[in-house]
Amino acid sequence: MADGYEYPLIDGLDVDEVITVVGFFQKVEEAYEQREGVDRAELMKAYNGFRTTLPAQMEQKQLEKEFLKRSGYDAYAVVKKAKASEVKTVKMDGANNGR
């Protein structure tokens, strides 16, 4: 993880939308940083909120790419792993899994 990075955001988001976007990225961080990983249901809820807040896939991918660049954590890989399994928790083993 890169120390002291800022979450990527796009212009025009209101406070609630910023909280939703940051909340999703925090769940991605948990998948990498927490020993037990992140609760799959909470991750998917945060991801669905992220997708609702940013319905344009281009914006979603832009922020995910910038988050990967800044943090070393791959949101795409975390969501892919969560979708591919019915496990209770999602745990990633190191940065940049899946890409």
PyRosetta script that sets phi, psi and omega in degrees:
from pyrosetta import init, pose_from_sequence

init()
pose = pose_from_sequence("MADGYEYPLIDGLDVDEVITVVGFFQKVEEAYEQREGVDRAELMKAYNGFRTTLPAQMEQKQLEKEFLKRSGYDAYAVVKKAKASEVKTVKMDGANNGR")
pose.set_psi(1, 140.3)
pose.set_omega(1, 175.0)
pose.set_phi(2, -81.6)
pose.set_psi(2, 125.4)
pose.set_omega(2, -179.7)
pose.set_phi(3, -73.3)
pose.set_psi(3, 141.7)
pose.set_omega(3, 172.1)
pose.set_phi(4, 70.2)
pose.set_psi(4, 24.0)
pose.set_omega(4, 178.5)
pose.set_phi(5, -80.5)
pose.set_psi(5, 159.7)
pose.set_omega(5, 175.9)
pose.set_phi(6, -105.3)
pose.set_psi(6, 149.2)
pose.set_omega(6, 177.3)
pose.set_phi(7, -71.0)
pose.set_psi(7, 139.0)
pose.set_omega(7, 177.3)
pose.set_phi(8, -75.6)
pose.set_psi(8, 139.2)
pose.set_omega(8, 178.1)
pose.set_phi(9, -138.7)
pose.set_psi(9, 164.5)
pose.set_omega(9, 173.7)
pose.set_phi(10, -113.9)
pose.set_psi(10, 154.1)
pose.set_omega(10, 179.6)
pose.set_phi(11, -64.9)
pose.set_psi(11, 149.2)
pose.set_omega(11, 173.7)
pose.set_phi(12, 95.0)
pose.set_psi(12, -0.1)
pose.set_omega(12, 178.6)
pose.set_phi(13, -82.1)
pose.set_psi(13, 140.5)
pose.set_omega(13, 174.4)
pose.set_phi(14, -85.2)
pose.set_psi(14, 177.9)
pose.set_omega(14, -174.4)
pose.set_phi(15, -58.9)
pose.set_psi(15, -45.9)
pose.set_omega(15, -179.2)
pose.set_phi(16, -63.0)
pose.set_psi(16, -38.2)
pose.set_omega(16, 178.9)
pose.set_phi(17, -67.9)
pose.set_psi(17, -39.7)
pose.set_omega(17, 176.7)
pose.set_phi(18, -61.7)
pose.set_psi(18, -43.6)
pose.set_omega(18, 179.2)
pose.set_phi(19, -61.0)
pose.set_psi(19, -40.6)
pose.set_omega(19, 179.5)
pose.set_phi(20, -64.7)
pose.set_psi(20, -46.4)
pose.set_omega(20, -179.1)
pose.set_phi(21, -64.7)
pose.set_psi(21, -47.6)
pose.set_omega(21, -180.0)
pose.set_phi(22, -63.9)
pose.set_psi(22, -38.3)
pose.set_omega(22, 177.9)
pose.set_phi(23, -59.3)
pose.set_psi(23, -40.0)
pose.set_omega(23, 176.7)
pose.set_phi(24, -63.4)
pose.set_psi(24, -47.1)
pose.set_omega(24, -179.8)
pose.set_phi(25, -64.5)
pose.set_psi(25, -31.7)
pose.set_omega(25, 176.3)
pose.set_phi(26, -66.5)
pose.set_psi(26, -36.0)
pose.set_omega(26, 176.4)
pose.set_phi(27, -66.4)
pose.set_psi(27, -38.0)
pose.set_omega(27, 176.1)
pose.set_phi(28, -61.8)
pose.set_psi(28, -44.5)
pose.set_omega(28, 177.4)
pose.set_phi(29, -57.7)
pose.set_psi(29, -43.8)
pose.set_omega(29, 179.9)
pose.set_phi(30, -58.9)
pose.set_psi(30, -37.2)
pose.set_omega(30, 179.7)
pose.set_phi(31, -60.8)
pose.set_psi(31, -31.8)
pose.set_omega(31, 179.3)
pose.set_phi(32, -90.7)
pose.set_psi(32, -37.7)
pose.set_omega(32, -168.2)
pose.set_phi(33, -95.7)
pose.set_psi(33, -33.6)
pose.set_omega(33, -177.0)
pose.set_phi(34, -78.5)
pose.set_psi(34, 134.3)
pose.set_omega(34, -178.5)
pose.set_phi(35, -55.6)
pose.set_psi(35, -39.7)
pose.set_omega(35, -178.5)
pose.set_phi(36, -89.2)
pose.set_psi(36, -4.3)
pose.set_omega(36, -178.2)
pose.set_phi(37, 85.7)
pose.set_psi(37, -158.2)
pose.set_omega(37, -178.0)
pose.set_phi(38, -119.8)
pose.set_psi(38, 143.5)
pose.set_omega(38, 176.6)
pose.set_phi(39, -61.7)
pose.set_psi(39, 125.8)
pose.set_omega(39, -175.1)
pose.set_phi(40, -60.8)
pose.set_psi(40, -43.2)
pose.set_omega(40, -178.8)
pose.set_phi(41, -63.8)
pose.set_psi(41, -41.1)
pose.set_omega(41, 178.8)
pose.set_phi(42, -66.9)
pose.set_psi(42, -39.7)
pose.set_omega(42, 177.4)
pose.set_phi(43, -60.9)
pose.set_psi(43, -47.4)
pose.set_omega(43, -177.6)
pose.set_phi(44, -67.8)
pose.set_psi(44, -33.9)
pose.set_omega(44, 175.4)
pose.set_phi(45, -64.0)
pose.set_psi(45, -44.3)
pose.set_omega(45, 178.8)
pose.set_phi(46, -64.7)
pose.set_psi(46, -39.9)
pose.set_omega(46, 179.6)
pose.set_phi(47, -64.5)
pose.set_psi(47, -43.3)
pose.set_omega(47, 179.0)
pose.set_phi(48, -64.0)
pose.set_psi(48, -36.8)
pose.set_omega(48, 175.2)
pose.set_phi(49, -64.6)
pose.set_psi(49, -40.8)
pose.set_omega(49, 176.7)
pose.set_phi(50, -59.5)
pose.set_psi(50, -46.9)
pose.set_omega(50, -179.4)
pose.set_phi(51, -66.2)
pose.set_psi(51, -35.2)
pose.set_omega(51, 178.4)
pose.set_phi(52, -70.3)
pose.set_psi(52, -40.5)
pose.set_omega(52, 179.8)
pose.set_phi(53, -66.6)
pose.set_psi(53, -39.0)
pose.set_omega(53, -179.8)
pose.set_phi(54, -120.3)
pose.set_psi(54, 79.8)
pose.set_omega(54, -175.4)
pose.set_phi(55, -66.8)
pose.set_psi(55, -21.8)
pose.set_omega(55, 179.6)
pose.set_phi(56, -78.7)
pose.set_psi(56, 119.9)
pose.set_omega(56, -179.4)
pose.set_phi(57, -59.2)
pose.set_psi(57, -32.7)
pose.set_omega(57, 179.1)
pose.set_phi(58, -59.5)
pose.set_psi(58, -43.5)
pose.set_omega(58, 178.8)
pose.set_phi(59, -66.9)
pose.set_psi(59, -41.4)
pose.set_omega(59, 178.0)
pose.set_phi(60, -58.8)
pose.set_psi(60, -51.1)
pose.set_omega(60, -177.7)
pose.set_phi(61, -64.6)
pose.set_psi(61, -37.2)
pose.set_omega(61, 178.5)
pose.set_phi(62, -61.0)
pose.set_psi(62, -46.9)
pose.set_omega(62, -179.7)
pose.set_phi(63, -69.3)
pose.set_psi(63, -39.4)
pose.set_omega(63, 177.8)
pose.set_phi(64, -62.0)
pose.set_psi(64, -42.3)
pose.set_omega(64, 179.0)
pose.set_phi(65, -64.7)
pose.set_psi(65, -43.0)
pose.set_omega(65, 179.2)
pose.set_phi(66, -67.3)
pose.set_psi(66, -37.4)
pose.set_omega(66, 176.7)
pose.set_phi(67, -63.2)
pose.set_psi(67, -43.1)
pose.set_omega(67, 176.9)
pose.set_phi(68, -60.2)
pose.set_psi(68, -44.6)
pose.set_omega(68, -180.0)
pose.set_phi(69, -61.9)
pose.set_psi(69, -42.8)
pose.set_omega(69, -175.8)
pose.set_phi(70, -77.9)
pose.set_psi(70, -38.2)
pose.set_omega(70, -170.8)
pose.set_phi(71, -106.0)
pose.set_psi(71, -27.5)
pose.set_omega(71, -172.5)
pose.set_phi(72, 87.2)
pose.set_psi(72, 2.4)
pose.set_omega(72, -178.6)
pose.set_phi(73, -103.3)
pose.set_psi(73, 129.9)
pose.set_omega(73, -174.4)
pose.set_phi(74, -97.1)
pose.set_psi(74, 99.5)
pose.set_omega(74, -179.9)
pose.set_phi(75, -60.8)
pose.set_psi(75, -39.3)
pose.set_omega(75, 179.6)
pose.set_phi(76, -58.6)
pose.set_psi(76, -46.1)
pose.set_omega(76, -178.6)
pose.set_phi(77, -65.2)
pose.set_psi(77, -37.5)
pose.set_omega(77, 179.7)
pose.set_phi(78, -65.7)
pose.set_psi(78, -47.3)
pose.set_omega(78, -179.8)
pose.set_phi(79, -65.9)
pose.set_psi(79, -40.0)
pose.set_omega(79, 178.3)
pose.set_phi(80, -59.9)
pose.set_psi(80, -44.7)
pose.set_omega(80, 179.0)
pose.set_phi(81, -64.1)
pose.set_psi(81, -41.1)
pose.set_omega(81, 179.6)
pose.set_phi(82, -64.9)
pose.set_psi(82, -39.8)
pose.set_omega(82, -179.9)
pose.set_phi(83, -69.9)
pose.set_psi(83, -29.3)
pose.set_omega(83, -174.4)
pose.set_phi(84, -82.8)
pose.set_psi(84, -5.0)
pose.set_omega(84, -173.8)
pose.set_phi(85, -142.0)
pose.set_psi(85, 158.4)
pose.set_omega(85, 176.4)
pose.set_phi(86, -107.3)
pose.set_psi(86, 17.4)
pose.set_omega(86, -179.9)
pose.set_phi(87, -63.7)
pose.set_psi(87, 157.7)
pose.set_omega(87, -178.4)
pose.set_phi(88, -73.4)
pose.set_psi(88, -35.4)
pose.set_omega(88, -178.8)
pose.set_phi(89, -126.8)
pose.set_psi(89, 151.9)
pose.set_omega(89, 178.0)
pose.set_phi(90, -114.6)
pose.set_psi(90, 124.8)
pose.set_omega(90, -179.3)
pose.set_phi(91, -127.7)
pose.set_psi(91, 128.4)
pose.set_omega(91, 177.6)
pose.set_phi(92, -104.7)
pose.set_psi(92, 144.8)
pose.set_omega(92, -178.5)
pose.set_phi(93, -106.4)
pose.set_psi(93, 76.2)
pose.set_omega(93, 178.1)
pose.set_phi(94, 101.3)
pose.set_psi(94, 167.2)
pose.set_omega(94, -176.9)
pose.set_phi(95, -75.1)
pose.set_psi(95, 154.7)
pose.set_omega(95, 172.1)
pose.set_phi(96, 65.9)
pose.set_psi(96, 28.5)
pose.set_omega(96, 175.1)
pose.set_phi(97, -63.7)
pose.set_psi(97, 136.1)
pose.set_omega(97, 172.1)
pose.set_phi(98, 90.3)
pose.set_psi(98, -6.9)
pose.set_omega(98, 179.7)
pose.set_phi(99, -130.7)
pose.dump_pdb("model.pdb")
